[in-house]
């Protein structure tokens, strides 16, 4: 299988409950001391309907609130990030998390349930100046609220050097 065969591969979908405690703990972990992530009153005073999640929260959200009983069926052929990495590394080489992009459309608020879908958007294979093959894999994930409104788009680029 060529790395470019991954293009269009779905990532497993996830349903994530955005809990206020997880939002506060994440803000603390990334050393963001803003009161809007800790207190509902501060969030409302800042113009939010409820406590918002910090900007990069969705990157870790699957680890914080994707309860097994809420997860949708995994589509046939879907691969998660670790499976893609394992396939890239089957013949060795190194993996680097090369880039991460976020596009924010609407706030992710505590107390909501969000749905995450994604796919391998692009794969580019090149050779570096030392003759090593470098494969760039671009993964896109969309986070939507229960009404289907787009909240956040994330793009992660992995680099495999063989």
ROVEXDREN-225422 format. One line per 10 residues: their letters; for each residue x, y negated, z of N, C-alpha, C. Coordinates in Angstrom, 2 decimals. Each point is the difference from the previous one (the first is absolute). Example, Ala and Ser with C-alpha at 12.3 -4.5 7.8 and 13.67 -1.06 7.14 Angstrom:
as = 13.19,5.69,7.80,-0.89,-1.19,0.00,0.90,-1.20,0.00 | -0.35,-1.05,-0.72,0.82,-1.19,0.06,-0.77,-1.09,0.73 $
! end
This chain:
xxxxxxxxxx = 0.84,1.18,0.00,-0.84,-1.18,0.00,0.89,-1.24,0.00 | -0.26,-0.88,-0.91,0.72,-1.27,-0.07,-0.58,-0.98,1.01 | 0.83,-0.87,0.53,-0.48,-0.99,0.97,-1.11,-0.86,-0.59 | 0.07,-0.28,-1.28,-1.04,-0.83,-0.61,-1.35,0.70,-0.03 | -0.01,1.32,0.19,-1.27,0.73,0.07,-0.82,-0.39,1.23 | 0.64,-0.63,0.98,-0.72,-0.45,1.20,-0.92,-1.20,-0.29 | 0.23,-0.72,-1.08,-0.81,-1.19,-0.29,-1.47,0.40,-0.05 | -0.82,-0.72,0.75,-1.43,0.28,0.06,-0.40,0.98,1.08 | 0.97,0.64,0.65,-0.31,0.93,1.07,-0.65,-0.76,1.15 | -1.12,0.52,0.49,-0.68,-0.63,1.12,0.71,0.32,1.30 $
xxxxxxxxxx = -0.04,-0.97,0.91,0.41,0.22,1.38,-1.25,0.45,0.75 | 0.13,0.83,1.04,-1.20,0.41,0.72,-0.71,-1.22,0.59 | -1.32,-0.08,-0.15,-0.72,-1.13,0.59,-0.03,0.13,1.52 | -0.22,-1.11,0.66,-0.08,0.01,1.46,-1.10,-0.94,0.46 | -0.64,0.39,1.08,-0.95,-0.85,0.69,0.65,-0.34,1.33 | 0.09,-1.29,0.30,0.73,-0.46,1.19,-0.90,-0.89,0.84 | -0.12,0.33,1.28,-0.71,-0.85,0.95,1.01,-1.00,0.55 | -0.28,-1.27,-0.19,0.91,-1.06,0.46,-0.40,-0.34,1.44 | 0.75,0.54,0.94,-0.31,-0.21,1.41,0.78,-1.20,0.54 | -0.64,-0.72,0.89,0.62,-1.21,0.56,1.30,0.33,0.74 $
xxxxxxxxxx = 0.02,1.11,0.73,1.21,0.38,0.72,1.16,0.28,-0.94 | -0.29,0.65,-1.12,1.05,0.27,-0.99,0.51,-1.28,-0.62 | -0.92,-0.95,-0.25,0.40,-1.30,-0.56,0.93,-0.71,0.98 | -0.38,-0.04,1.27,0.81,-0.68,1.02,1.36,0.68,0.15 | 0.01,1.33,0.02,1.27,0.73,0.14,0.90,-0.22,-1.21 | -0.58,-0.02,-1.19,0.80,-0.24,-1.20,0.60,-1.40,0.03 | -0.81,-0.99,0.37,0.51,-1.38,0.09,1.16,-0.07,0.98 | -0.14,0.68,1.12,1.08,0.02,0.99,1.25,0.69,-0.58 | -0.20,1.09,-0.72,1.13,0.75,-0.57,0.78,-0.81,-1.02 | -0.69,-0.86,-0.74,0.69,-0.83,-0.99,0.36,-1.37,0.56 $
xxxxxxxxxx = -0.13,-0.11,1.32,0.37,-1.21,0.75,-0.74,-1.23,-0.52 | -1.30,0.17,-0.20,-0.85,-1.14,-0.35,-0.85,-0.32,1.22 | 0.30,-1.09,0.65,-0.65,-0.34,1.27,-1.23,-0.88,-0.17 | -0.47,-0.19,-1.21,-1.18,-0.83,-0.23,-1.20,0.55,0.78 | -0.69,-0.88,0.69,-1.16,0.38,0.79,-1.14,0.55,-0.86 | -0.04,-0.33,-1.28,-1.10,0.48,-0.85,-0.01,1.52,-0.11 | 1.14,0.66,0.23,0.06,1.45,-0.07,-0.29,0.67,1.34 | -0.13,-0.82,1.04,-0.20,0.52,1.35,-1.36,-0.35,0.60 | -0.55,-1.16,-0.37,-1.21,-0.49,0.65,-1.05,-0.42,-1.03 | -1.20,0.52,0.17,-1.09,-0.32,-0.94,-0.29,-1.50,-0.02 $
xxxxxxxxxx = 0.03,-0.65,1.17,-0.26,-1.44,0.05,0.99,-0.79,-0.84 | 1.26,0.38,0.08,1.03,-0.69,-0.79,-0.21,0.27,-1.49 | -0.41,1.21,-0.33,-0.24,0.33,-1.41,-1.17,-0.81,-0.56 | -1.09,-0.09,0.77,-1.16,-0.77,-0.44,0.35,-1.48,-0.12 | 0.76,-0.51,0.97,0.42,-1.41,-0.06,0.87,-0.27,-1.22 | 0.70,1.03,-0.47,0.86,-0.16,-1.19,-0.77,0.22,-1.30 | -1.31,0.28,0.11,-0.82,0.13,-1.20,-0.29,1.42,-0.45 | 0.40,0.98,0.79,-0.28,1.40,-0.34,-1.30,0.44,0.66 | -0.65,1.00,-0.58,-1.22,0.55,0.59,0.31,0.89,1.19 | 1.17,0.58,0.03,0.46,0.88,1.08,1.52,0.01,-0.05 $
xxxxxxxxxx = 0.61,0.80,0.85,1.46,0.09,0.05,0.50,0.55,-1.34 | 0.86,-0.76,-0.71,0.52,0.50,-1.27,1.22,0.90,0.22 | 0.24,0.85,-0.95,1.22,0.81,0.03,1.15,-0.85,-0.53 | 1.21,0.17,0.56,1.16,-0.71,-0.54,0.20,0.36,-1.48 | 0.68,-0.85,-0.73,0.12,0.18,-1.46,0.45,1.38,-0.48 | 0.97,0.63,0.65,0.51,1.28,-0.50,-0.64,1.21,0.68 | -1.04,-0.22,0.75,-0.68,1.07,0.75,-0.43,1.15,-0.90 | -0.51,-0.30,-1.18,-0.52,1.07,-0.86,1.06,1.01,-0.41 | 1.27,-0.41,0.03,1.08,0.92,-0.35,0.05,1.17,0.98 | -0.30,-0.27,1.27,0.06,1.03,1.04,-1.38,0.48,0.43 $
xxxxxxxxxx = -1.05,-0.53,-0.57,-1.36,0.27,0.48,-0.36,1.48,0.01 | 0.47,0.76,-0.97,-0.32,1.44,-0.04,0.52,0.72,1.24 | 1.04,-0.52,0.60,0.56,0.61,1.21,-0.75,-0.42,1.25 | -0.81,-1.04,-0.10,-0.63,-0.59,1.18,-1.49,0.23,0.12 | -0.66,0.43,-1.05,-1.45,0.13,0.11,-0.64,0.87,-1.06 | 0.76,0.86,-0.64,-0.56,0.90,-1.01,-0.36,1.32,0.67 | -1.13,0.02,0.68,-0.41,1.17,0.75,-0.39,1.13,-0.95 | 0.45,1.23,0.28,-0.20,1.11,-0.94,-1.46,0.23,-0.41 | -0.93,-0.16,0.93,-1.40,0.28,-0.33,-0.63,-1.04,-0.91 | 0.68,-1.12,-0.24,-0.53,-1.05,-0.86,0.58,0.03,-1.41 $
xxxxxxxxxx = 0.96,0.88,-0.23,0.72,-0.03,-1.28,-0.80,0.61,-1.14 | 0.03,-0.68,-1.15,-0.67,0.55,-1.18,0.79,1.19,-0.54 | -0.65,0.76,-0.85,0.67,1.14,-0.63,1.18,-0.49,-0.84 | 1.03,0.80,0.02,1.19,-0.33,-0.79,-0.24,0.41,-1.45 | 0.13,-0.94,-0.94,-0.21,0.35,-1.41,1.03,1.02,-0.48 | -0.40,0.86,-0.91,0.94,0.95,-0.61,1.15,-0.77,-0.62 | 1.21,0.46,0.25,1.18,-0.62,-0.60,0.53,-1.21,0.75 | -0.71,-0.45,1.04,0.48,-1.15,0.77,1.27,0.39,0.75 | 0.93,-0.94,0.10,1.25,0.21,0.73,0.20,-1.16,0.95 | 0.40,0.31,1.24,0.32,-1.10,0.90,1.46,-0.41,-0.21 $
xxxxxxxxxx = 0.39,-1.07,0.64,1.34,-0.56,-0.21,1.09,1.02,0.31 | -0.18,0.76,1.09,1.04,0.97,0.35,0.13,1.10,-1.04 | -1.11,0.38,-0.62,0.05,1.02,-1.05,0.68,-0.54,-1.26 | -0.22,-1.26,-0.29,0.67,-0.62,-1.15,1.50,-0.08,0.25 | 0.37,-0.41,1.22,1.42,-0.06,0.36,0.63,1.38,-0.10 | -0.67,1.02,0.52,0.55,1.37,-0.06,0.19,0.44,-1.45 | -0.95,-0.32,-0.86,0.13,0.38,-1.41,1.17,-0.72,-0.67 | 0.17,-1.27,0.33,1.13,-0.75,-0.56,1.33,0.58,0.47 | 0.05,0.43,1.27,1.25,0.46,0.60,0.26,1.49,-0.20 | -0.83,0.68,-0.76,0.16,1.46,-0.12,1.39,0.40,-0.47 $
xxxxxxxxxx = 0.66,-0.85,-0.76,1.37,0.28,-0.45,1.02,-0.88,0.72 | -0.38,-0.54,1.14,0.91,-0.84,0.78,-0.22,-1.47,-0.25 | 0.96,-0.77,0.44,-0.08,-1.44,-0.17,-0.51,-0.70,1.25 | -0.06,-1.29,-0.10,-0.39,-0.84,1.13,-1.26,-0.78,-0.35 | -0.80,-0.30,1.02,-1.21,-0.81,-0.17,0.17,-1.29,0.79 | -0.38,-1.09,-0.61,0.03,-1.31,0.65,-1.37,-0.63,-0.16 | -0.52,-0.55,1.08,-1.23,-0.81,-0.08,0.47,-1.35,-0.54 | -0.12,-0.17,-1.30,0.65,-1.12,-0.68,-0.74,-1.31,0.14 | -1.32,0.04,0.03,-0.76,-1.25,0.00,-1.40,0.25,0.53 | -0.58,-1.03,0.60,-1.38,0.07,0.48,-0.66,-1.34,-0.28 $
xxxxxxxxxx = -1.15,0.03,-0.64,-0.74,-1.22,-0.30,-1.40,0.11,0.60 | -0.54,-1.12,0.44,-1.36,-0.06,0.50,-0.72,-1.15,-0.70 | -1.22,0.25,-0.42,-0.87,-1.07,-0.50,-1.23,0.02,0.90 | -0.26,-1.11,0.67,-1.09,-0.09,0.96,-1.19,-0.68,-0.65 | -1.13,0.68,0.02,-1.22,-0.52,-0.62,-0.99,-0.50,1.06 | -0.11,0.75,1.10,-0.87,-0.37,1.12,0.61,0.60,1.26 | -0.29,-0.58,1.17,0.58,0.55,1.24,-0.52,1.41,0.31 | 0.88,0.79,0.57,-0.38,1.30,0.56,-0.30,-0.28,1.47 | -1.21,0.29,0.43,-0.43,-0.36,1.35,-0.18,1.22,0.89 | 0.33,-0.18,1.28,-0.24,1.05,0.99,-1.49,0.32,0.01 $
xxxxxxxxxx = -0.30,1.27,0.22,-1.39,0.43,0.05,-0.55,0.44,-1.34 | 0.79,-0.11,-1.05,-0.47,0.42,-1.32,0.59,1.36,-0.36 | -0.62,0.62,-0.95,0.52,1.24,-0.57,0.38,-0.33,-1.43 | 1.21,0.36,-0.37,0.48,-0.29,-1.35,0.29,1.29,-0.75 | -0.01,-0.12,-1.31,0.25,1.16,-0.87,1.19,-0.33,-0.89 | 0.97,0.92,-0.01,1.24,-0.21,-0.74,0.07,1.01,-1.14 | 0.26,-0.52,-1.18,0.23,0.85,-1.17,1.30,-0.46,-0.65 | 0.58,0.87,-0.78,1.25,-0.41,-0.64,0.41,0.96,-1.09 | 1.04,-0.42,-0.71,0.52,0.83,-1.07,1.44,-0.38,-0.30 | 0.68,0.90,-0.70,1.32,-0.32,-0.53,-0.25,-0.87,-1.22 $
xxxxxxxxxx = 0.40,-1.25,0.11,-0.29,-0.99,-1.04,1.01,0.04,-1.15 | 1.26,0.27,0.35,1.03,-0.02,-1.04,1.22,0.78,0.48 | 0.74,0.53,-0.94,1.29,0.65,0.27,0.95,-0.48,-1.09 | 1.15,-0.46,0.44,1.01,-0.47,-0.95,1.31,0.71,0.31 | 0.59,0.62,-1.00,1.26,0.72,0.18,1.09,-0.74,-0.76 | 1.10,-0.25,0.68,1.13,-0.71,-0.61,1.29,0.62,0.51 | 1.11,-0.47,-0.50,1.32,0.46,0.45,0.77,-1.20,0.51 | 0.64,0.18,1.17,0.79,-1.13,0.53,1.38,-0.04,-0.65 | 0.80,-0.97,0.40,1.32,-0.20,-0.62,0.97,1.15,0.25 | -0.31,0.85,0.97,0.85,1.16,0.29,-0.52,1.28,-0.65 $
xxxxxxxxxx = -1.02,-0.15,-0.82,-0.55,1.15,-0.69,-0.99,0.81,0.80 | -0.41,-0.49,1.17,-0.97,0.70,0.84,-1.41,-0.34,-0.47 | -0.86,1.01,-0.04,-1.40,-0.22,-0.37,-0.72,-0.68,1.16 | -0.76,-1.03,-0.33,-0.78,-0.71,1.01,-1.46,0.00,-0.45 | -0.86,0.50,0.87,-1.42,0.09,-0.30,-0.76,-0.92,0.95 | -0.72,-0.94,-0.55,-0.82,-0.93,0.77,-1.45,0.45,-0.10 | -0.62,0.27,1.15,-1.39,0.45,0.04,-0.82,-1.07,0.70 | -0.99,-0.51,-0.71,-0.84,-1.09,0.51,-1.36,0.57,0.40 | -0.30,-0.09,1.31,-1.26,0.51,0.56,-0.88,-1.19,0.38 | -1.25,0.01,-0.44,-0.94,-1.07,0.36,-1.11,0.57,0.86 $
xxxxxxxxxx = -0.33,-0.72,1.07,-1.12,0.38,0.87,-0.92,-1.20,0.15 | -1.30,0.27,-0.08,-1.01,-1.03,0.21,-0.79,0.32,1.26 | -0.15,-1.00,0.86,-0.78,0.14,1.22,-1.28,-0.80,-0.17 | -1.13,0.68,0.19,-1.31,-0.64,-0.18,-0.85,0.17,1.26 | -0.93,-0.93,0.19,-0.92,0.13,1.13,-1.14,0.94,-0.39 | -0.95,0.17,0.92,-1.08,0.95,-0.25,-0.92,-0.43,-1.14 | -0.01,-1.29,-0.32,-0.80,-0.50,-1.12,0.75,0.14,-1.33 | 1.24,0.48,0.06,0.80,0.16,-1.21,0.80,-1.22,-0.39 | -0.03,-1.04,0.84,0.75,-1.22,-0.29,1.49,0.23,0.23 | 0.81,-0.44,-0.94,1.45,0.17,0.10,0.56,-0.93,1.07 $
xxxxxxxxxx = 0.75,0.58,0.94,0.62,-0.76,1.08,1.49,-0.21,-0.24 | 0.70,1.09,-0.29,1.46,-0.06,-0.16,0.41,0.95,-1.13 | 0.95,-0.45,-0.80,0.65,0.86,-0.98,1.47,0.08,0.40 | 0.49,1.22,0.12,1.41,0.22,0.34,0.68,0.69,-1.18 | 1.23,-0.39,-0.25,0.81,0.69,-1.00,1.33,0.34,0.66 | 0.30,1.28,0.03,1.27,0.47,0.56,0.82,0.59,-1.13 | 1.26,-0.37,-0.06,0.90,0.57,-0.99,1.04,0.86,0.71 | 0.06,1.25,-0.41,1.03,0.92,0.48,1.08,0.10,-1.06 | 1.22,0.16,0.44,1.13,0.20,-0.91,0.64,1.34,0.32 | 0.09,0.86,-1.00,0.70,1.27,0.14,1.26,-0.08,-0.84 $
xx = 1.14,0.18,0.67,1.27,0.03,-0.73,0.52,1.42,0.03 | 0.17,0.57,-1.18,0.46,1.39,-0.09,1.43,0.05,-0.50 $
! end
